[in-house]
């Protein structure tokens, strides 16, 4: 393995050598045209596709897609599934490439250049709450899978998704929605000119009780304001966003409680679960010509707060007061990115060099875990304040050597440092880590509208900083605990093909592999580390996009993953909750008359729930549909049907021990969160 890595690094160095030669002799005399930040090439936009598994989705493709939750918009990424195992205010559960990504550990997401994943989080590493999204304002969703891109750092081993809002609306509009189970939503969005530039603003308010025996009483508000001045060549943009939410929750429940008739599938064991959260964001972006290239700058500041109450084991640890616990996270985080892009042509070889740096600092005032009863604290497991900073440098050099071959070589270097001040003094301390991540992509073609891609790269995800200074178990300070490294390496490879056999049909296929190094996982629910083993994932993805007519879009995707622990695990070789198959099929129709509509089905395959594979989840299939009718030029009406075939499957399934009232010991059982039953929602849209 060491010899292979050395050969790989040597190859990257050789490919980067011409860059040094270019600048050693001065800038080339023949330059490509100036780089302009066009409508789909903003400062944080992805470059042209360097892998078959990368792509861009536009607002037109999102428009008629029925959604039960905002984060389901990420399902435009082929093979990605977003579910929920708790109340609507909690971050979604994500699945991609054989990962149960939990709430985002290996899926990096940003909104208008601001990273959304939260490290050293009170509930889970990389926590990725997208409930603040306003889907109607999304302009593009750009995605990459695999650790093959120099710009992508932490949490991006399985994939990276960049969401960008619109700068201007075609029409100012409002939405008024209502539906079953206490659903209501109102959205007001407008844009215009003023203060030397253009602006856009939106307010989104929502309420929802859900089908649960105890209504979740979810309340949320999202605000977006943006001001932009300048043009595609030089411009400045200010963004402000705010989000606030509170909810009661029905977490996963044990199968035996339903079978015994103690509760039904929409009831709960602990009636006091739920939480509240808020996020306030300010960011600024600037782009301008510099010498013969383009300078891109982005800076942000975020204030975040979460209070979350959960109970997964009921009365297993404390038969008297129960196992309910509170997780608290209060932080400010700041950061930015600087990137310079230079294009030139030497002879017939077109080349581009991108160099940049990104930095981030999380000032976590409180990240805590507490024992509670009816949401009242009665003991502290641990309470910490953490300062965690990182800096990354990246370089990427691409060259089109001839009409049928181009290469992209990249290198990224990241350094992390964390300082932990814990309520358990021995668990205080500091830790640091660093990692170099080489990348390489080779692209052959196009030949008759077909391209072949070869990709390889190293990546990483960060671990919870509290685990890096851990010395004793917070639940039992007499027991020693093993610390973990801050950064966990990943290595990925991909062979892909993309083809457009007709102007209306696009196909892509990718075979991939991802290896994750040995690690300890910090469990936010227990405040300590849990052992894990190296794992290997490989699989194949296929997707198709077909436009049979100007007003029809059909898209489909299928993925198959094979996941195993790659080191001896005495419990077995299966990775719990590693989904083996996913598929989706969607049809959208924007009628030439007054009617429009869409229907989408998605399939989430079975998965092992424990290491020996003896317990498995069932597959889940859900179909959503939407029909719209334009009443006039200013008004339209739509009907949305969620789970239209009333599937009784589950959103998520786990297998672990818990103890119910009256039970004399722990019981290993399936715990599940059901899909919400069929329901309908009506929306009036008006323009002004």
N, C-alpha and C positions, 0 to 999 in steps of 0.2 A: 504493500500500500504506500509506504514512504517513497519507494522508487517511482511509483506511478504519479504521486503528487509532485515529486521533483521534476519529472518530465513535463508535467502539465504547466508548472510555473515557468520552466525554461521556455516552453512553447509560447506562453503569453508574453514573456520578455522579448522573444525574438519578433513577435508580431508588433510589439510596441516600439521596437528599435527604430523603424522608419520615422516615428514621430520625433524622436530625439534628433535624428538627422535633419529633419525639416527645420526645426528651430535652431539647430546649430549653424545652419547656413542662412538664417534669416527667413522671413516669410516668403512663400513662393510668389513668383511674379504673376502667375495666372490664378485669379481668385474666382470662386463661384459668386453668384449674386448674393447680396446682403440677406441675412436671415430675418424674415418678417414674422411677427407673432400674429398669425392669421386667426380666423375664427375658431379653427379646431387645433391650433398650435399655440396654446397659451404657455406661460412660463413653466407650469408644472405638467404640461402635456407629455404623453409618451411619444417616443420617436416612432418612425415607421416600424411595422411589425418585424421583429427579428426572430420570432418563433411562431410555429403554427398555433400555439395555445394563447397568443396575445391577440387582443382585439379592441375595438371601439364600438360602443353602442350609443346611438343618438336619441334625442328626445322623441322623434317620430316612432322609434321602435319601442319606446317605453309607454307611449301615450295611452293605448287601449289595453294595457296589461292590468287585469284585476289584481288588487293587493289587499290582503287582510291586515298586514302590518307594514310600516314604512320600510323596514330592512329587507323585506322580500324583493325589493327592487334589485338587490344584489343577485337574484337568481337569473338575471340577464347574462351572468357569467356562466358559460356552459359547464355543467357538472357541479355547480355550487347550490347548496340547499340551506335555507334559513328557517329554523323552527323555534319553538319556545317551550320551556318547561316550567314557567312561572308566570307572574303577572305581566301585563303589557308594558310596564315601565322598566322592566329588567332587560339587559342586553340579550339579544337573540343567541341561540345555539347555531353554530355554523358547521357545515360538512363540506369537505372538498378533498379530492385526491386521496381517499382512504383515511382521512383525518376526521375524528371528532375534534374540531378546533376549539371546543368549549365555547368561550365567548370571544375568541379571536387570537389565540396564542400564536398561530402561524399564518394568519391572514392579516396583512397590513392594509389599513384603509385610511384615506385622507379625504377631507372635504375642503375644496378650494385651497389646497396646499397646506392645510392644518392637519397634523396627524391625529387620528381619533383613538388609536389604541393607547391604553394606560398601563404603564409598567409599575411593578410593585403596588398593585391594586388591592384594595381590601377584600375583593371577592375572587378575582382570578387574574393571572398574568396576561397582559395584553387585552384587558377588558375593552370591548368594542361596542358601545351603545350607540345605535343609529336611529333610535326612536325620534330624534329631533329632525330627521330628514323631511323635506317638503317635496315629494316626488314630482309634482307638477312643475316645479321650477328647475329640475335637473336638465342640463344641456347635453352633457356627455358623461358616460361611464367608461373609463379606459381600464383595461385589466391586463395583467401579466401573471403567468403561473410559473413557478420554479425560481430558483436562486440564480438567474442568469444575467442579471442587470446590475450594473455598477451603481446606479442611483438608488436602488432599493436596499435598505438596511434591515433593521430589526423587524421581526415578526413576518417577514415576507417569503419564507421558505416554501410554503404551499402556494402563495399567490399574493399579489398586490393589486388593490383596486383604488382608483382615483376618481372621485366624484366631483364634477364641476357644475355649478349653477349657471343659469343664463345671466347675461349682462343686460339684456333688454327683452321685453315681452312684445309679441305681435299685437296683443290687445290687453289692456287692463281688465281684470276679471275678478269675480268672486264665486265661491262655491258654498252651497248650503246642502249638507247631507244629513240623512236620518235613516235609522234602520232598527232592526230587532235588537233585543237585549240591551236597550238603553244606549244605543250608538248615536252619536251626534258629532258633527264636525262643521266648522266654518273656516273658510280661507279667503283672505282679501289680498290681492297682489296687484301692484301697479309699477310703472316705470315711466321715465320722462327725461327731459333735459333741464339742467340748472346748475348753478355754482361752477360754471366753467367746464362742465362735463355732463355725463349721463348718470342716472341713478335708478335703482330698483329697490322695492321694499315689499315685504309680505308679513302677514300675521296669520298664524294657523292655530286654531283652538279646537280641542277635541275632548269628548267624554265617552266612556264606555263601561258598562257593568259586566258584560259577558254572560255566558250561560251558567255560571257557577252558582251553587246553592247560596253561598255568601257572595253578593255582588262585589266585583273588584273595585268599583267606585273610582275608576281611573280618570284622572284629570291631567291634561297637558296643554302647554302653550309653547309655540315656537315663533321666533321673530328673526327676520333677516333684513338687513339694510346694507346697501352697497353703493359706493360712488366711484365712478371711473372717469378719468380725464386723459386726454392724449389720443393716440391712434395706434394702429397695428405695429408701427415702427418704434414708437416711444410712448410709454404710458405709465400712469400711476393709478392704483386701485386701493380703496379702503373698504374693509368689510367689518361688520358687526353682527354677531348672532347671539341669540339668547334662547335658552330652553329650560323649562321647569315642569316637573311631573311628580305626581304622587299616586299611589295605588295600593289596594289590598290584593293579595295573591293566593292562588291555589297552586302550591307546588306539586311535584309528582307524588302519587299516593301508592300504597302497597296493594298488589293484586288481591291478596287474601282478604283484605278488608272489604273489597267489593264482592268477592265470591261468597263471603260469609254473610253478606247483607247488612254489614255495619254502616256502610256508606254507599252511595252510588258513584259513578265515574266522574261526576261534576261536583262532588263534595270534597271535604278536606278533613285532616286529622287535627291540625292546629289552626284555630280560627284567627290567629293574630299575626299572620304573615303579611309581608308587603314592604313598602318603603317609600322614599322620596329622593329625588335627585335634581340637580341643576347643573347647567354648564353655560358659561358666558365667555364669548370669544371675540377678540379683536385681532385683525390681521391687516397687513399692508403688503402690496406686491408692486414691483417696479421692473420695467424692461426698457432697454435702450441700446442703441448701437454703441460699440466700444471698439475703436480701431476698425478692423475689417470683420469683426464678429459681433456677437450679441451678448449682452450682460442681462442676467435674470436674477432678481433678488426677491426674497419672501421672508417675512418675519411675523411672528404671532405671539399672543399671550392669552392664556386660558385660565379661568377660575372654575373649579369643579368641586361638587359636593355630592356625596351619596350616603344614605342611611338605609341599610337593607336587613330585613328580618327573615330568617329561614329556619326550617326544622325538617331535616331529612330522615332522622332516626327516631324521633318522637319521644320515647321514654327509655332508650337503651342505656344512656350514660347516667341519667338522673331520673330514677323511677318516681320521685316525688314531684319535682318541679318541671320535669320535661327537658328536652334537649334543644329548645329554641335558642338561637343566638343572633346577635347583632353584628354586622360588619359596617365599619365606618371608614370613610375616605374623604379627606378634605385636603385639597392641594391647589397650588398655582403651578402652571408649567409654561415655559417660555422656550422659544427656539427660532431657528431660521435656516435658510438655505441660500447659498450663493453659487451661481453656475455661469460659466462662460463657454460659449459655443463658437468655434471657428471652422469655417469651411474653405476648402481650396481645391485646386486641380493641378496635379503635376503630370504632365504628359496627358494620357488618356484616363488616368486614375483619379476619380473623384473621392475626396477624403473629408472626414469631419472629426474634429477633436472636441470633446466635452470634458471640462475639468470643473470640479466643484467641491464644496464643503457643506456639511450640515451639522448643526449643533442643537442640543436640547438640554434643559435643566428642569427637573421636577422637584419642587419645594413642597414636600408632603408634610403638612403640619400635624396631621393625625391620620394614622392608619391603624385601626384597632379591631379587636375581636373580643366580644363580651358575651357572657351567659345572661340570658334574659328570660322573663316569664311575663306574658301579656305585654310585651314590648318594654318592660321595665328591667333595667340592669340590676343584677344582684352580685356579679363578680366579673373581674377582668381576666381574660386569658392572657392577653398581651396588648400593649398600646405603644406605638412607636411614632417617632418622627424621623423622616428620611430625607436626605438630600441626595439626589442621583443625577449625575451629569454625564453626557456623552458627546463625543465629537467624531465625525466621520469625514474622510477625504475620499474622493472617487475620481477616476479618470476612465474615459471610454474613447476608443479610437476605431472608427469604421472606415472602410475603403471598398469602393466598387472597382475591382480589378479589371473586369471586362463586363460585357452585357449580361453574362450568365453566372457571375460569381462575385459575392461580396463577403466581407468578414467584419466582425465586431469583437474587439478584444477589450476587456475592462479589468480594473483592479480597484478594490475598495479596502480601506483600512479604518477600523473603528476602535476607539478607546473609551472605556467606561470606568467610572468611579462612583462608589456609593458610601455614604456615612449614615449609620443607623444608631439612633439613640432610643434604647428600649426600656420599657418599664421593668424588664428583667435585666439587671445591670450586666450580667455575664454575656447576654446576647447582644450587647452593644458593640460597636466597632466599625471598621471600614474595610472595604475590599475594592480591588480594581482588576480589570481584565482587558485584553485587547485581542484583536483578530484581523488577519488579512484574508480577503475573499477574492480570488481570481475568477474571471468570467470569460467565456469564449463562445461565440456563435458563428457558424458558417452557413451561408445561404446560397443555394444553387438554383439558378433559373432567373426569370421565368422561361420555361419551354412550353409553348402553347398554353399560356395562362396557368402554368403549374410551377410551384416552387417547392424545394426540398430544404429542410432546416435541420442542422445539427447543433445542439446546445449542451453546454456543460458549465458548472459553476459551483462555488462554495458559498454558503450563507450561514445564518445563525439566528437564534432567538435568545433574548435576554431572559435570565431567571429573576425571580423576585429577590430584591436586595436583602430582605430580611433573612432569607435562607443562606446568604453568603457569609453572615456573621453568627449563625446559629451555633450555640454550644450545648444548650440543654433543651429538653422538650418543655415548651411552655405549659402543657397540661400536667406534667410531672417533672418539676425541676431536679429531682434526684436522678433522672435518666439522662444520659448524654445523648446528644443529637449530632448528626453529621452535617457539616456545612457543604454548600454547593458552589460551583463556579458561577460567575455572573453570566458568561456567554456559552451557549451550547452550539457546537458546529453542526452544519448540515451539508450534504453534498448531493447535487442533482444532475441528471442527464436526461436528454430528450431527443428523440428522432421524430420529425414531423413533416407533414405534407399539407400544402394548401393549394386548392385548385378552383378555377372558375370556368367550368366547361362551357357554360353559356353565360350571356350577360346577366341573366336573372337567377343563376344558381351559383352558390359558393359553398365549397366543401372543405373541411379540415380534419385531419387525423393526426394524433400524437401518441407515441409510445414513450413512457417516462419511467424514471426510477428516482427515489429520494431516500437517502440514508441519514438517520439522525443519531448523533453520538450518545454515548452513555451519559446519564444524568440523574440527578435527584430532582423531584418535582415539589415545589413548595405548595402546600395545600392551604389555601386561604380559609377553608372551613374548619381547619384544625390548628392553624397557626404554626405548623411544623412541616418538615420535609417528609416525603414518601418516596420509597425506592422505585426506580424504573430501570429499564434495560434498553440497550440499543435496539432500534427497529429499522426494518427495511420495507419500503413501499414501492410497488411498481404496478403499472397498469396501462390502459389504453383509453383514449377519449376520441369520440367522433362527434362532429356537429355539422349541420347543414342549414343554410339560409336560402330560401327560395321565394321569389316574387313572381307568381304565375301571371299576375296582371298588375297594372299600376296601383290599384287600390287593395291589393292582397299581399300579405306577408305570412309565410309559413316558416317556422324554425323548429329544429329538433336537435337534441343532443343525447348522447349515451356515454356512460363511463363505467369501466370495470376496473376494480382495484384489488390487488393481492397484498396483504399486510401481515407481517410476522415479526416477532422479536428475533433479532439476529444473534442474540447471545443466550446462553442457557438460563432459562427461567424455570425454577422448579414447579411453578404453578401451571405452566403451559406456554405454548408459542403464540397464541392468539392475542391480539391487541384489543381490549374491550372497546366496544362502540365504534370500531373501524368499519364503516359502511363499505360494502363490497360492490354495490351497483347503484347508480342513479340514472334517471332518464327524464326528459321533459319533451313535450310537444305543444306548440302554440300556434294559433291561427289568429291573425288580426285583419280586420276589414274596415277600410275607411271609404264608405260608400260615396258614389258620385252624387247621390241625392241627399236625403235627410238622414238616412240610417247609417250606423257604424256599429262595430262590435268586435269582440274578441273572446277566445276561449283558450284556457291553458290547463294542461294536466301535468303533474309532476309525480315521479315515482322515487321513493326512497327505499332501497333494498334492505334485506335483513343484515344483521351484524351479530358477531359473538358478543355476549355480555360479560363473560369471564374468560380467563386465560385458557382454560381447557376446552372451550367451545361447547360445553354441555348445556349452557343456557344461551338462547339466541332471541333476538327481537324479531318481530314479524315485519313484513314489508308494509309500506304505507303508500297509498295512491290518493291524490286529491285533485279535483277538477274545479276551477273557478271560471266564471263567465261574466261578460259584461255586454250590454246592448245600449246604444245611444241613439237619441232622436233629436234633430235640430228643429226646435220650434220656430225659430226665426233667425235673422242674422245676429241677433243679440243674445238669444237664449237657447239652451239645449238641456235635455233631460236624459239621464242615464240610470239604468238599473243594473246593479251588481249582485251576482249570486256567488256566494262563497261556499265551497264544499257542496256543489249543486247535487251530487249524487249521495249526499249524506253518509259519507264514509265513517265507519266506527273505529278507524285505526287510531294509532297514537302518534303524537308529535315527537315524543322522545321516550325511550325505555332504558332503564338501568337495572342492575341486579346487585343487591348488597343486603347486609343485615340491618334489621330494625326491630323495634319492640313496641307493640301497641299496649294501651291500658288493659290490664287483666292478664297479659302474657307473662310467663315466669322467666323468660329468657329470650335471647336474640333469635330471630327467625330470618333465614336467608330467603329472599323473595324478589320477584320482579316488582319494580316501582315504575309507574308510567304517568304521563300527562296526555290526556286525550285530545284529539283534534276537535275543535269546536264544531257543533252540528251545523247543518245547512241553515243559512240565514241570508236575508236580502237587504240591500241598502239602496236608497234612491238619492240621486244628486242633481240639484239644479245648478247649472252654470250660466252666469250672465256676464256680459262684457259692458264696459262703459268707457 
